[in-house]
Amino acid sequence: MTTAKLLTMLLTGLTVWSTGAMFAMALARADQASPLTGEVKKIDGTAVDLAKYKGKVVLVVNVASRCGYTPQYTGLQKLYDTYKDKGLVVLGFPANEFGAQEPGSDTDIATFCSSKYGVTFDMFSKVVVKGPNKSPLYKSLTESATPPGEVSWNFEKFLIGRDGAIVGRYKSAVAPEDAKLTGAIEAALGKKAG
């Protein structure tokens, strides 16, 4: 057998293996459960099934009232106002894991958000977003996002596409009006639900 023929066989085998591996990875991603499952409690105490948001582009944000990033509520509201008619929803989840910057009750948080920032996007009851007791939603988000790992501070953002898959993760310093985030939102809004 010639070296050229052996090399051709080897490259063909690698191509077939590589294609199979990529297909398997694509199937694994497709089979990955959407984080939009299970029930959560809105800030007014009513229960909501997260599946109701499937088919929408969803921005999930852990929020806090006494954080240096708290003014991002303004930008989040602007994002919601700008893109809600195209299918964007913003979901705010108050959390108190970082510097105890969300100590208030759900009623206190709701009053603060509406009176100070005019928030009209969906706000939820306080949840745990980090550690062994984190909510099922945040367990799914932090395990499935790229990169995976714990939420590192308030106002970290997870972008979920219409198909229910996580399409982006943005640290707290990425403001709602940042072109990286708005561009990803616009791209996700442009895709049809799968």
Backbone as CSV, one residue per row, in Angstrom:
resi,resn,N_x,N_y,N_z,CA_x,CA_y,CA_z,C_x,C_y,C_z
1,MET,0.854,-1.177,0.000,0.000,0.000,0.000,0.901,1.242,0.000
2,THR,0.548,2.186,-0.860,1.357,3.387,-0.970,1.042,4.343,0.174
3,THR,1.985,5.224,0.423,1.797,6.237,1.467,0.621,7.135,1.131
4,ALA,0.463,7.491,-0.125,-0.637,8.367,-0.535,-1.983,7.694,-0.285
5,LYS,-2.080,6.387,-0.617,-3.331,5.669,-0.420,-3.633,5.540,1.076
6,LEU,-2.616,5.256,1.873,-2.779,5.147,3.315,-3.221,6.486,3.915
7,LEU,-2.605,7.568,3.434,-2.976,8.906,3.894,-4.411,9.236,3.514
8,THR,-4.836,8.878,2.319,-6.206,9.120,1.863,-7.191,8.354,2.743
9,MET,-6.878,7.097,3.046,-7.763,6.299,3.902,-7.845,6.891,5.306
10,LEU,-6.731,7.333,5.816,-6.685,7.931,7.140,-7.512,9.220,7.183
11,LEU,-7.339,10.074,6.196,-8.099,11.331,6.142,-9.589,11.068,5.975
12,THR,-9.957,10.082,5.182,-11.371,9.731,5.014,-11.948,9.267,6.343
13,GLY,-11.195,8.427,7.051,-11.644,7.950,8.356,-11.806,9.085,9.353
14,LEU,-10.860,10.013,9.360,-10.950,11.166,10.262,-12.139,12.044,9.918
15,THR,-12.408,12.228,8.637,-13.543,13.050,8.207,-14.849,12.419,8.662
16,VAL,-14.983,11.105,8.462,-16.198,10.403,8.893,-16.343,10.505,10.411
17,TRP,-15.248,10.276,11.164,-15.296,10.369,12.619,-15.665,11.775,13.063
18,SER,-15.034,12.787,12.443,-15.284,14.183,12.804,-16.737,14.558,12.536
19,THR,-17.261,14.154,11.392,-18.654,14.452,11.051,-19.585,13.782,12.064
20,GLY,-19.290,12.535,12.410,-20.100,11.822,13.399,-20.053,12.497,14.762
21,ALA,-18.880,12.946,15.168,-18.737,13.622,16.463,-19.509,14.931,16.474
22,MET,-19.431,15.689,15.376,-20.174,16.958,15.316,-21.675,16.699,15.344
23,PHE,-22.130,15.639,14.648,-23.545,15.294,14.648,-23.995,14.921,16.059
24,ALA,-23.181,14.130,16.754,-23.506,13.730,18.124,-23.581,14.944,19.041
25,MET,-22.668,15.905,18.866,-22.702,17.120,19.684,-23.958,17.928,19.392
26,ALA,-24.347,18.008,18.122,-25.558,18.743,17.756,-26.789,18.069,18.357
27,LEU,-26.833,16.741,18.310,-27.953,16.018,18.920,-27.996,16.235,20.417
28,ALA,-26.846,16.212,21.064,-26.794,16.427,22.511,-27.328,17.804,22.863
29,ARG,-26.964,18.820,22.076,-27.461,20.178,22.334,-28.967,20.247,22.110
30,ALA,-29.439,19.571,21.050,-30.871,19.596,20.755,-31.667,18.903,21.861
31,ASP,-31.088,17.843,22.451,-31.776,17.107,23.496,-31.660,17.779,24.857
32,GLN,-30.784,18.766,24.975,-30.579,19.443,26.243,-31.881,20.115,26.660
33,ALA,-32.280,19.873,27.878,-33.530,20.434,28.364,-33.457,21.951,28.396
34,SER,-34.534,22.562,28.007,-34.620,24.019,28.077,-34.723,24.435,29.536
35,PRO,-34.112,25.552,29.897,-34.298,26.045,31.266,-35.721,26.535,31.511
36,LEU,-36.503,26.671,30.450,-37.869,27.179,30.588,-38.834,26.047,30.949
37,THR,-38.563,25.417,32.071,-39.426,24.361,32.588,-39.633,24.598,34.080
38,GLY,-40.737,24.131,34.557,-41.024,24.256,35.985,-41.810,25.513,36.307
39,GLU,-42.204,25.570,37.543,-43.031,26.671,38.019,-42.212,27.610,38.895
40,VAL,-42.446,28.899,38.734,-41.832,29.925,39.579,-42.935,30.835,40.092
41,LYS,-42.600,31.615,41.101,-43.586,32.511,41.693,-43.286,33.947,41.289
42,LYS,-44.296,34.607,40.714,-44.142,36.026,40.384,-44.045,36.819,41.680
43,ILE,-43.616,38.048,41.553,-43.391,38.887,42.732,-44.693,39.174,43.488
44,ASP,-45.840,39.021,42.793,-47.134,39.205,43.465,-47.659,37.908,44.085
45,GLY,-46.866,36.839,43.990,-47.232,35.570,44.611,-47.928,34.576,43.699
46,THR,-48.295,34.980,42.498,-48.961,34.047,41.586,-47.938,33.108,40.941
47,ALA,-48.378,31.883,40.711,-47.515,30.872,40.103,-47.504,31.032,38.583
48,VAL,-46.325,30.802,37.989,-46.171,30.880,36.536,-45.373,29.672,36.072
49,ASP,-45.862,29.008,35.036,-45.125,27.923,34.403,-44.184,28.570,33.388
50,LEU,-42.880,28.341,33.545,-41.898,28.955,32.640,-42.105,28.540,31.184
51,ALA,-42.774,27.429,30.952,-43.036,26.975,29.578,-43.866,28.002,28.802
52,LYS,-44.560,28.877,29.498,-45.368,29.885,28.805,-44.502,30.853,27.985
53,TYR,-43.204,30.895,28.292,-42.304,31.797,27.575,-41.646,31.137,26.359
54,LYS,-41.865,29.842,26.165,-41.282,29.177,24.994,-41.846,29.812,23.734
55,GLY,-41.002,29.971,22.739,-41.390,30.654,21.510,-41.065,32.139,21.550
56,LYS,-40.698,32.634,22.720,-40.255,34.022,22.899,-38.732,34.034,23.026
57,VAL,-38.158,35.200,22.879,-36.749,35.399,23.238,-36.779,35.913,24.670
58,VAL,-36.040,35.245,25.554,-36.137,35.505,26.991,-34.783,35.970,27.528
59,LEU,-34.787,37.099,28.224,-33.603,37.580,28.913,-33.856,37.414,30.407
60,VAL,-33.105,36.510,31.044,-33.238,36.239,32.480,-32.119,36.989,33.195
61,VAL,-32.492,37.766,34.210,-31.523,38.599,34.927,-31.747,38.464,36.430
62,ASN,-30.661,38.208,37.177,-30.767,38.252,38.639,-30.522,39.704,39.058
63,VAL,-31.467,40.256,39.795,-31.469,41.694,40.085,-31.346,41.956,41.585
64,ALA,-30.987,43.193,41.917,-30.871,43.620,43.314,-31.089,45.126,43.395
65,SER,-31.669,45.569,44.478,-32.036,46.976,44.651,-30.927,47.866,45.190
66,ARG,-29.906,47.270,45.799,-28.853,48.067,46.431,-27.477,47.736,45.864
67,CYS,-27.390,47.657,44.574,-26.164,47.247,43.891,-25.698,48.387,42.992
68,GLY,-24.413,48.437,42.740,-23.891,49.433,41.806,-24.481,49.283,40.407
69,TYR,-24.951,48.084,40.082,-25.566,47.836,38.768,-27.081,48.063,38.763
70,THR,-27.665,48.420,39.900,-29.115,48.609,39.979,-29.652,49.562,38.909
71,PRO,-28.921,50.632,38.512,-29.437,51.486,37.436,-29.663,50.748,36.109
72,GLN,-29.169,49.506,35.986,-29.449,48.733,34.775,-30.936,48.437,34.613
73,TYR,-31.719,48.592,35.679,-33.165,48.456,35.538,-33.675,49.372,34.419
74,THR,-33.121,50.572,34.313,-33.538,51.511,33.268,-33.299,50.913,31.884
75,GLY,-32.114,50.377,31.671,-31.792,49.769,30.389,-32.592,48.516,30.109
76,LEU,-32.837,47.712,31.134,-33.653,46.507,30.950,-35.074,46.875,30.541
77,GLN,-35.613,47.914,31.182,-36.959,48.363,30.821,-36.985,48.891,29.387
78,LYS,-35.933,49.612,29.006,-35.859,50.136,27.633,-35.771,48.984,26.621
79,LEU,-34.968,47.965,26.922,-34.905,46.784,26.048,-36.289,46.171,25.883
80,TYR,-36.959,45.986,27.002,-38.289,45.389,26.977,-39.250,46.243,26.142
81,ASP,-39.258,47.540,26.383,-40.142,48.427,25.626,-39.835,48.403,24.128
82,THR,-38.550,48.339,23.789,-38.131,48.371,22.387,-38.490,47.091,21.645
83,TYR,-38.325,45.943,22.291,-38.434,44.659,21.587,-39.615,43.780,21.982
84,LYS,-40.445,44.200,22.928,-41.523,43.316,23.392,-42.502,42.953,22.281
85,ASP,-42.786,43.885,21.372,-43.723,43.592,20.288,-43.137,42.640,19.246
86,LYS,-41.818,42.436,19.304,-41.153,41.490,18.399,-40.945,40.130,19.059
87,GLY,-41.255,40.034,20.364,-41.174,38.735,21.027,-40.194,38.622,22.170
88,LEU,-39.615,39.741,22.642,-38.696,39.682,23.779,-39.465,39.795,25.097
89,VAL,-39.080,38.961,26.059,-39.534,39.140,27.435,-38.298,39.242,28.316
90,VAL,-38.389,40.076,29.330,-37.333,40.217,30.328,-37.908,39.664,31.625
91,LEU,-37.153,38.776,32.264,-37.582,38.183,33.521,-36.583,38.555,34.603
92,GLY,-37.036,39.302,35.596,-36.182,39.740,36.690,-36.364,38.846,37.911
93,PHE,-35.244,38.295,38.405,-35.256,37.427,39.579,-34.402,38.048,40.681
94,PRO,-35.039,38.697,41.663,-34.273,39.253,42.776,-33.513,38.158,43.516
95,ALA,-32.294,38.488,43.928,-31.455,37.551,44.669,-30.622,38.317,45.685
96,ASN,-30.326,37.676,46.794,-29.625,38.340,47.894,-28.262,37.714,48.186
97,GLU,-27.702,36.952,47.234,-26.444,36.244,47.481,-25.208,37.131,47.457
98,PHE,-25.284,38.275,46.842,-24.083,39.084,46.621,-24.133,40.349,47.462
99,GLY,-23.411,40.350,48.558,-23.338,41.524,49.427,-24.648,41.866,50.098
100,ALA,-25.573,40.904,50.182,-26.896,41.143,50.798,-27.527,42.416,50.229
101,GLN,-27.456,42.568,48.897,-27.915,43.792,48.240,-29.387,43.751,47.821
102,GLU,-30.080,42.669,48.219,-31.525,42.598,47.981,-32.205,42.067,49.234
103,PRO,-32.175,42.867,50.327,-32.698,42.387,51.606,-34.214,42.485,51.753
104,GLY,-34.884,43.246,50.902,-36.307,43.525,51.082,-37.221,42.353,50.792
105,SER,-38.478,42.524,51.169,-39.522,41.541,50.869,-39.925,41.703,49.400
106,ASP,-40.703,40.763,48.904,-41.190,40.875,47.525,-41.984,42.167,47.331
107,THR,-42.780,42.526,48.322,-43.565,43.769,48.240,-42.643,44.985,48.172
108,ASP,-41.595,45.004,49.002,-40.630,46.108,48.978,-39.956,46.206,47.603
109,ILE,-39.558,45.057,47.065,-38.862,45.026,45.773,-39.783,45.507,44.667
110,ALA,-41.018,45.032,44.653,-41.978,45.445,43.627,-42.224,46.959,43.673
111,THR,-42.384,47.494,44.878,-42.599,48.935,45.042,-41.384,49.715,44.555
112,PHE,-40.202,49.284,44.942,-38.965,49.939,44.513,-38.855,49.949,42.989
113,CYS,-39.050,48.792,42.362,-38.881,48.683,40.907,-39.875,49.536,40.136
114,SER,-41.119,49.553,40.590,-42.117,50.331,39.857,-41.991,51.826,40.123
115,SER,-41.708,52.208,41.370,-41.652,53.640,41.678,-40.349,54.297,41.211
116,LYS,-39.236,53.607,41.326,-37.936,54.209,40.978,-37.585,54.031,39.498
117,TYR,-37.975,52.872,38.907,-37.544,52.581,37.538,-38.688,52.320,36.560
118,GLY,-39.926,52.362,37.022,-41.055,52.148,36.127,-41.058,50.768,35.475
119,VAL,-40.587,49.763,36.207,-40.473,48.416,35.647,-41.854,47.835,35.349
120,THR,-42.025,47.375,34.113,-43.259,46.689,33.721,-42.988,45.271,33.221
121,PHE,-41.697,44.906,33.051,-41.414,43.526,32.653,-41.657,42.606,33.842
122,ASP,-41.739,41.317,33.590,-42.088,40.353,34.628,-40.996,40.256,35.698
123,MET,-41.429,40.435,36.930,-40.550,40.298,38.097,-41.057,39.115,38.918
124,PHE,-40.121,38.429,39.534,-40.439,37.211,40.262,-40.021,37.316,41.716
125,SER,-40.523,36.392,42.493,-40.176,36.320,43.906,-38.679,36.059,44.046
126,LYS,-38.125,36.512,45.142,-36.695,36.342,45.403,-36.317,34.859,45.330
127,VAL,-35.185,34.592,44.660,-34.683,33.223,44.511,-33.212,33.159,44.902
128,VAL,-32.719,31.942,45.059,-31.299,31.699,45.270,-30.695,31.372,43.910
129,VAL,-29.631,32.098,43.528,-29.039,31.933,42.201,-27.652,31.300,42.228
130,LYS,-27.154,31.005,43.423,-25.786,30.497,43.559,-25.716,29.510,44.718
131,GLY,-24.878,28.499,44.545,-24.647,27.557,45.628,-25.553,26.340,45.556
132,PRO,-25.456,25.487,46.572,-26.176,24.202,46.541,-27.695,24.331,46.613
133,ASN,-28.210,25.463,47.085,-29.662,25.641,47.208,-30.260,26.500,46.103
134,LYS,-29.514,26.689,45.001,-30.033,27.551,43.940,-31.302,26.964,43.331
135,SER,-32.129,27.838,42.817,-33.408,27.440,42.226,-33.168,26.534,41.020
136,PRO,-34.142,25.692,40.683,-33.994,24.831,39.503,-33.700,25.623,38.222
137,LEU,-34.314,26.793,38.069,-34.044,27.615,36.884,-32.567,27.973,36.822
138,TYR,-32.017,28.466,37.901,-30.607,28.877,37.890,-29.659,27.682,37.855
139,LYS,-30.085,26.553,38.361,-29.274,25.331,38.218,-29.152,24.996,36.735
140,SER,-30.269,25.033,36.033,-30.266,24.751,34.600,-29.456,25.797,33.828
141,LEU,-29.673,27.063,34.122,-28.952,28.131,33.422,-27.447,28.009,33.599
142,THR,-27.011,27.821,34.841,-25.573,27.823,35.113,-24.879,26.554,34.646
143,GLU,-25.614,25.470,34.505,-25.018,24.230,34.003,-25.029,24.148,32.481
144,SER,-26.001,24.807,31.841,-26.177,24.675,30.399,-25.559,25.807,29.584
145,ALA,-25.315,26.936,30.199,-24.790,28.101,29.465,-23.329,27.882,29.080
146,THR,-22.904,28.643,28.114,-21.487,28.669,27.734,-20.962,30.059,28.065
147,PRO,-20.010,30.172,28.979,-19.427,29.098,29.769,-20.354,28.704,30.916
148,PRO,-20.253,27.426,31.359,-21.021,27.031,32.533,-20.366,27.587,33.790
149,GLY,-21.082,27.550,34.893,-20.515,28.005,36.159,-21.455,28.928,36.896
150,GLU,-21.124,29.151,38.146,-21.962,29.961,39.023,-22.118,31.399,38.532
151,VAL,-23.240,31.993,38.876,-23.449,33.423,38.672,-22.441,34.131,39.564
152,SER,-21.784,35.163,39.044,-20.733,35.805,39.827,-21.154,37.111,40.499
153,TRP,-22.271,37.720,40.070,-22.725,38.949,40.723,-24.139,39.264,40.258
154,ASN,-24.719,40.302,40.841,-26.044,40.773,40.437,-26.019,41.264,38.989
155,PHE,-27.166,41.159,38.342,-27.377,41.640,36.977,-26.592,40.856,35.922
156,GLU,-26.312,39.580,36.211,-25.801,38.691,35.167,-27.003,38.291,34.310
157,LYS,-26.755,38.154,33.011,-27.856,37.963,32.067,-27.685,36.673,31.265
158,PHE,-28.802,35.963,31.073,-28.845,34.769,30.238,-29.869,35.014,29.145
159,LEU,-29.476,34.828,27.905,-30.369,35.021,26.772,-30.787,33.654,26.241
160,ILE,-32.091,33.443,26.154,-32.655,32.178,25.692,-33.390,32.453,24.382
161,GLY,-33.097,31.644,23.366,-33.728,31.810,22.061,-35.149,31.260,22.031
162,ARG,-35.806,31.485,20.910,-37.194,31.033,20.744,-37.337,29.521,20.881
163,ASP,-36.255,28.788,20.602,-36.285,27.329,20.697,-36.060,26.833,22.122
164,GLY,-35.860,27.746,23.054,-35.670,27.366,24.452,-34.224,27.114,24.852
165,ALA,-33.299,27.225,23.895,-31.885,26.995,24.190,-31.210,28.306,24.601
166,ILE,-30.232,28.200,25.494,-29.462,29.381,25.902,-28.551,29.770,24.755
167,VAL,-28.660,31.029,24.329,-27.839,31.505,23.205,-26.769,32.497,23.638
168,GLY,-26.795,32.932,24.894,-25.775,33.863,25.351,-25.803,34.044,26.852
169,ARG,-24.637,34.373,27.374,-24.476,34.668,28.800,-23.649,35.935,28.897
170,TYR,-24.104,36.889,29.709,-23.470,38.200,29.778,-23.252,38.579,31.233
171,LYS,-22.031,38.887,31.560,-21.677,39.288,32.921,-22.331,40.627,33.264
172,SER,-22.298,40.948,34.523,-22.958,42.148,35.048,-22.514,43.430,34.360
173,ALA,-21.242,43.527,34.019,-20.712,44.754,33.420,-21.238,44.996,32.003
174,VAL,-21.842,43.986,31.390,-22.441,44.177,30.062,-23.793,44.841,30.282
175,ALA,-23.871,46.107,29.943,-25.089,46.884,30.150,-26.174,46.429,29.175
176,PRO,-27.435,46.629,29.523,-28.515,46.226,28.626,-28.420,46.855,27.232
177,GLU,-27.856,48.047,27.145,-27.755,48.724,25.838,-26.460,48.388,25.088
178,ASP,-25.617,47.525,25.659,-24.367,47.130,25.012,-24.673,46.451,23.680
179,ALA,-23.920,46.805,22.651,-24.146,46.264,21.303,-24.027,44.743,21.261
180,LYS,-23.176,44.158,22.115,-23.067,42.688,22.140,-24.410,42.065,22.515
181,LEU,-25.064,42.645,23.502,-26.332,42.101,23.966,-27.467,42.440,22.998
182,THR,-27.570,43.691,22.590,-28.668,44.059,21.687,-28.542,43.337,20.341
183,GLY,-27.319,43.141,19.882,-27.116,42.402,18.635,-27.564,40.952,18.765
184,ALA,-27.260,40.332,19.893,-27.676,38.947,20.130,-29.188,38.844,20.257
185,ILE,-29.801,39.832,20.900,-31.264,39.848,21.019,-31.890,39.963,19.636
186,GLU,-31.381,40.889,18.828,-31.937,41.082,17.480,-31.764,39.826,16.626
187,ALA,-30.611,39.164,16.745,-30.382,37.924,15.995,-31.356,36.841,16.453
188,ALA,-31.552,36.725,17.765,-32.477,35.714,18.283,-33.917,36.012,17.886
189,LEU,-34.280,37.283,17.882,-35.627,37.656,17.469,-35.866,37.341,15.993
190,GLY,-34.808,37.369,15.203,-34.913,37.098,13.767,-35.082,35.628,13.433
191,LYS,-34.843,34.749,14.399,-34.983,33.305,14.154,-36.382,32.851,14.539
192,LYS,-36.903,31.926,13.760,-38.218,31.362,14.076,-38.068,30.296,15.143
193,ALA,-39.148,30.093,15.898,-39.141,29.040,16.918,-38.975,27.693,16.231
194,GLY,-38.175,26.798,16.870,-37.906,25.495,16.289,-38.902,24.510,16.577
